[in-house]
Amino acid sequence: MPSTNIDKLRDINLFVIRVFCLVFQHGNSIAVASILDVPPSKISRSLNALRQSFSDPLFIRRQHGFEPTPLSCRLYPILSRLLGESESVAAISHFQEMDQHKNLHIATPPQLAINLIQKVRRASDTHDDPHSVHLRMFNDSSLDDLAANRTDAVLSFTPAERDGVISKAIASPKKVFLVARESHPVWNNPVLEEIARYPQILYGNSCYPNSQSPMKFYCRRKGVPFKLDSIASDMGAVAHSLQESDALSVLEFDSCANFFREFKGLKATQLSAEQYEELVSYKTPKTIYLWLRHDSDGRVTTPFWLQQILEQHIRQALGQAI
């Protein structure tokens, strides 16, 4: 086992341990940042503190996300138990305060998780309806969780087909952004013909599923090869790949473009309306839906203020006026 700097270990707080446990569970740094409602840079600093203490990388970036090292696998059950005991103590000392709050569980794709907790908490306070907000990443069980009352609302790129659940079509992307390293030669002439010359990094949970990338359809219609660099499920992994290669990425969310702008050495720019129209002429953007549960009389059981803030959040993530 690598040597541990005991003095540094004394400085490791419960927040850092919580970050470690969540990254181990999710394998996705942006998901953890959204769950904890902190900037991605704070997640990176926390992991770096642990790496220095244990003289081990702890997590390795892969196409599918973070992969734990053997040391991480040995540490996780220990740190998880420590975190659980500390939270039990906190629950006892803050029992009365916590008892006054209800829980809200929202499932969302990673692109729509950015700043979501903060917005829902603010709306909760404004409407004098206190809640603890919990985010879950959208997965194959999200519809079952909503129908079984384990989740209060779901943001999705597809409509739901289930009795007791309604799908509200909220908005579709109306912009397209190009992301690449600042020194990338594509910035000399950022048009679709030039973009198609470089390898593409696809984001596995985007509005356009991997097999339906608009650049794939564009290349096919133009008779040029589509160059795939990689498929990533973690925006942090996308950023790392963009920084280290000539690959680039095309995306549809203002919120995601702003996320990449936080990374030193990366540039994200909205392409022209003409280029957007040309892209969508090959592949129509998918609609983003809000899934809500309703009772036997057809009345939606989700608080109306929550419906409003989630609809606003979707439009804001797409950069659309409210």
Beta strands, then each sheet from edge to edge (+ up, - down):
strand 1: 59-62
strand 2: 65-68
strand 3: 102-108
strand 4: 131-137
strand 5: 153-156
strand 6: 165-171
strand 7: 177-181
strand 8: 200-203
strand 9: 228-232
strand 10: 249-251
strand 11: 266-270
strand 12: 288-293
sheet 1: 1+ 2-
sheet 2: 4+ 3+ 5+ 12- 6+
sheet 3: 10+ 7- 11+
sheet 4: 8+ 9+
end
